[in-house]
Amino acid sequence: MKETTYIIWLFVNNEGIYYYDNQKKKQLRAGDNIFVGNVEEISPNIFLLMMRIFTIFMLMKYGKDLNIVVETFLASRNTVIYSLGKKRCLGKKVNDIESGTVGSIWKKRK
């Protein structure tokens, strides 16, 4: 099985998000930087920016080498950003679940 290695370097500034493509040997623009401005962390991996709520998490996928039954390898590592919409009423944070690594409990404001 031939192994392919991709190295991705991300560069972020107010103009956008850029990455270096090691196969094309040049820097490319990935898109706009949506996190320009005052970013407030309201809970681990939950952010408030310009009255919009975002959540960020990392996903790792593993594969198995078909020639070696036992060995697994990291196939991909992805960072995912979801927009949860406009801030309405966050309420009051009551507690974290598993120190905030799993989630958190919020009480709705009256």
C-alpha positions in Angstrom: 0.0 0.0 0.0 1.5 3.3 -1.0 1.4 6.0 1.6 0.5 9.6 0.7 1.3 12.4 3.0 -0.4 15.8 2.8 0.9 18.7 5.0 -1.5 21.5 5.3 -0.4 24.8 6.9 -3.1 27.3 7.7 -2.6 31.1 7.7 -5.2 33.4 9.0 -5.5 37.2 8.8 -8.3 39.8 8.5 -8.3 39.3 4.7 -9.0 35.6 4.7 -7.8 32.1 5.4 -4.9 30.7 3.3 -3.1 27.4 3.2 0.0 26.1 1.6 -0.5 23.2 -0.9 2.7 21.1 -0.8 1.9 19.4 -4.1 1.3 22.6 -6.0 4.1 24.3 -4.0 2.2 27.5 -3.5 -0.1 29.4 -1.0 -3.8 29.3 -1.9 -6.8 31.2 -0.5 -9.4 29.0 1.2 -12.0 31.7 1.8 -13.0 34.6 4.0 -12.0 34.8 7.6 -15.4 34.7 9.4 -13.8 35.4 12.8 -12.8 39.0 12.2 -13.9 41.2 15.1 -14.5 40.6 18.8 -14.8 36.9 19.3 -16.1 35.8 22.8 -15.8 32.3 24.1 -19.1 31.5 25.9 -18.2 27.9 26.6 -15.5 25.5 25.5 -15.7 25.3 21.7 -18.7 27.7 21.6 -18.0 31.2 20.3 -20.1 34.4 19.9 -19.2 36.7 17.0 -21.3 39.6 15.8 -24.4 38.2 17.4 -23.9 34.8 15.8 -23.1 31.6 17.6 -20.5 29.1 16.3 -19.3 25.7 17.5 -15.9 24.3 16.6 -14.8 20.7 16.9 -12.1 18.4 15.5 -12.8 15.1 13.8 -10.2 12.4 13.3 -10.8 9.4 11.0 -8.7 6.2 11.2 -8.1 3.6 8.7 -6.6 0.1 8.6 -3.7 -1.1 6.5 -4.9 -4.0 4.5 -1.5 -5.7 4.6 -1.2 -5.6 8.4 -4.5 -6.6 10.1 -3.7 -5.0 13.5 -2.2 -1.6 12.5 -4.4 1.4 12.1 -3.4 4.9 10.9 -4.8 8.4 11.0 -6.5 8.8 7.6 -7.7 12.4 8.1 -7.9 15.2 10.7 -10.6 17.8 10.2 -11.7 21.0 12.0 -15.4 21.6 11.6 -17.1 25.0 12.2 -20.9 25.1 12.5 -23.0 28.2 12.7 -25.8 27.8 15.2 -27.6 30.9 14.1 -28.2 34.3 15.6 -27.9 34.8 19.4 -31.4 35.0 20.9 -31.2 34.2 24.5 -28.3 32.1 25.8 -29.6 31.7 29.3 -27.4 30.9 32.2 -24.8 28.1 32.1 -25.5 25.6 34.9 -22.7 23.1 34.6 -20.2 21.3 32.3 -20.5 17.7 31.3 -17.1 15.9 31.7 -15.3 19.1 32.4 -16.7 20.7 29.2 -15.3 18.1 26.8 -18.7 16.5 26.2 -21.0 19.5 26.5 -22.7 21.8 29.0 -26.1 22.4 30.5 -27.9 25.7 30.2 -30.9 27.1 31.9 -33.3 29.1 29.8 -33.8 32.7 30.9 -37.3 33.7 31.8 
